Amino acid sequence: MNFSGFQETLDAQLEAIGQASLPIPIGLLVAAQFVNVLIGSIINAAAGFSLVFIMAGESFDPLQATILGWSGWLVPLLLVTVLAVAGQFRVPVTEAASVTDAE
């Protein structure tokens, strides 16, 4: 696949509004979109896969039984909590700021 025509059009439009060209090739951006579509389909499949195991005549509550319900948010919540406690969300101190504070 060759996206050179699209790349030229996009570069001309960016130049017309005074912006620099994209530093990433268009082909790479398109490939990244395919990866996003694949990941989204995996998440959707995981959300609906629990329906395969429901017995006929039984009720199903997706809020409690699927990755999209409250149980699916436990692991991400735990991960964010561990990262916050470990200090991973702090703004890094730059060298210039530490020299100024020392004086």
C-alpha positions as a Markdown table, in Angstrom:
| # | Residue | x | y | z |
|---|---|---|---|---|
| 1 | Met | 0.0 | 0.0 | 0.0 |
| 2 | Asn | 1.2 | 3.5 | -0.8 |
| 3 | Phe | -0.1 | 6.4 | 1.1 |
| 4 | Ser | 2.1 | 9.0 | -0.7 |
| 5 | Gly | -0.9 | 10.9 | -2.2 |
| 6 | Phe | -2.5 | 11.2 | 1.2 |
| 7 | Gln | 0.8 | 12.2 | 2.8 |
| 8 | Glu | 1.3 | 15.0 | 0.2 |
| 9 | Thr | -2.3 | 16.3 | 0.7 |
| 10 | Leu | -1.9 | 16.3 | 4.4 |
| 11 | Asp | 1.5 | 18.0 | 4.3 |
| 12 | Ala | 0.0 | 20.7 | 2.0 |
| 13 | Gln | -2.9 | 21.3 | 4.3 |
| 14 | Leu | -0.6 | 21.5 | 7.4 |
| 15 | Glu | 1.7 | 23.9 | 5.5 |
| 16 | Ala | -1.3 | 26.1 | 4.5 |
| 17 | Ile | -2.2 | 26.6 | 8.2 |
| 18 | Gly | 1.4 | 27.1 | 9.2 |
| 19 | Gln | 2.0 | 23.8 | 10.9 |
| 20 | Ala | 5.0 | 21.5 | 10.4 |
| 21 | Ser | 4.7 | 18.1 | 8.7 |
| 22 | Leu | 3.9 | 15.0 | 10.7 |
| 23 | Pro | 7.1 | 13.4 | 12.0 |
| 24 | Ile | 5.5 | 9.9 | 11.7 |
| 25 | Pro | 4.8 | 8.3 | 8.2 |
| 26 | Ile | 1.2 | 7.9 | 7.3 |
| 27 | Gly | 1.6 | 4.2 | 6.8 |
| 28 | Leu | 2.6 | 3.8 | 10.4 |
| 29 | Leu | -0.4 | 5.8 | 11.6 |
| 30 | Val | -2.7 | 3.6 | 9.5 |
| 31 | Ala | -1.0 | 0.4 | 10.9 |
| 32 | Ala | -1.5 | 1.8 | 14.4 |
| 33 | Gln | -5.3 | 2.1 | 13.7 |
| 34 | Phe | -5.4 | -1.5 | 12.7 |
| 35 | Val | -3.8 | -2.4 | 16.0 |
| 36 | Asn | -6.4 | -0.3 | 17.9 |
| 37 | Val | -9.2 | -2.0 | 16.0 |
| 38 | Leu | -7.8 | -5.5 | 16.9 |
| 39 | Ile | -7.5 | -4.5 | 20.6 |
| 40 | Gly | -11.0 | -3.1 | 20.6 |
| 41 | Ser | -12.4 | -6.3 | 19.1 |
| 42 | Ile | -10.6 | -8.4 | 21.7 |
| 43 | Ile | -12.2 | -6.3 | 24.5 |
| 44 | Asn | -15.6 | -6.6 | 22.9 |
| 45 | Ala | -15.2 | -10.4 | 22.5 |
| 46 | Ala | -14.2 | -10.7 | 26.2 |
| 47 | Ala | -17.3 | -8.7 | 27.2 |
| 48 | Gly | -19.6 | -11.0 | 25.3 |
| 49 | Phe | -17.8 | -14.3 | 25.8 |
| 50 | Ser | -19.5 | -14.8 | 29.2 |
| 51 | Leu | -22.8 | -15.2 | 27.4 |
| 52 | Val | -21.5 | -18.6 | 26.1 |
| 53 | Phe | -21.5 | -20.1 | 29.6 |
| 54 | Ile | -25.0 | -19.1 | 30.7 |
| 55 | Met | -27.4 | -21.9 | 31.3 |
| 56 | Ala | -30.7 | -21.8 | 29.4 |
| 57 | Gly | -33.4 | -20.2 | 31.5 |
| 58 | Glu | -31.0 | -18.5 | 33.9 |
| 59 | Ser | -30.8 | -14.8 | 34.4 |
| 60 | Phe | -27.6 | -12.8 | 33.6 |
| 61 | Asp | -26.5 | -9.6 | 35.1 |
| 62 | Pro | -23.7 | -8.0 | 33.0 |
| 63 | Leu | -22.9 | -5.5 | 35.7 |
| 64 | Gln | -21.7 | -8.3 | 38.0 |
| 65 | Ala | -20.5 | -10.9 | 35.6 |
| 66 | Thr | -18.5 | -9.3 | 32.7 |
| 67 | Ile | -15.3 | -7.4 | 32.2 |
| 68 | Leu | -17.4 | -4.3 | 31.6 |
| 69 | Gly | -19.1 | -4.5 | 35.0 |
| 70 | Trp | -17.7 | -3.6 | 38.4 |
| 71 | Ser | -15.6 | -6.7 | 38.5 |
| 72 | Gly | -13.8 | -5.7 | 35.4 |
| 73 | Trp | -12.7 | -2.5 | 37.1 |
| 74 | Leu | -11.0 | -4.1 | 40.1 |
| 75 | Val | -7.7 | -4.9 | 38.4 |
| 76 | Pro | -7.3 | -1.4 | 36.8 |
| 77 | Leu | -8.2 | 0.2 | 40.1 |
| 78 | Leu | -5.7 | -1.9 | 41.9 |
| 79 | Leu | -3.0 | -1.0 | 39.3 |
| 80 | Val | -3.7 | 2.7 | 39.6 |
| 81 | Thr | -3.6 | 2.5 | 43.4 |
| 82 | Val | -0.3 | 0.7 | 43.4 |
| 83 | Leu | 1.2 | 3.2 | 40.9 |
| 84 | Ala | 0.0 | 6.1 | 43.0 |
| 85 | Val | 1.4 | 4.7 | 46.2 |
| 86 | Ala | 4.7 | 4.0 | 44.5 |
| 87 | Gly | 4.9 | 7.7 | 43.4 |
| 88 | Gln | 4.7 | 7.0 | 39.7 |
| 89 | Phe | 2.3 | 10.0 | 39.1 |
| 90 | Arg | 4.6 | 12.6 | 40.6 |
| 91 | Val | 6.1 | 15.3 | 38.4 |
| 92 | Pro | 9.8 | 14.7 | 37.9 |
| 93 | Val | 12.1 | 17.3 | 39.4 |
| 94 | Thr | 14.3 | 18.9 | 36.8 |
| 95 | Glu | 18.0 | 19.7 | 37.4 |
| 96 | Ala | 17.4 | 23.5 | 37.0 |
| 97 | Ala | 14.6 | 23.5 | 39.6 |
| 98 | Ser | 16.8 | 21.6 | 42.1 |
| 99 | Val | 19.7 | 24.0 | 41.7 |
| 100 | Thr | 17.4 | 27.0 | 42.2 |
| 101 | Asp | 15.9 | 25.5 | 45.3 |
| 102 | Ala | 19.4 | 24.8 | 46.8 |
| 103 | Glu | 20.5 | 28.5 | 46.5 |
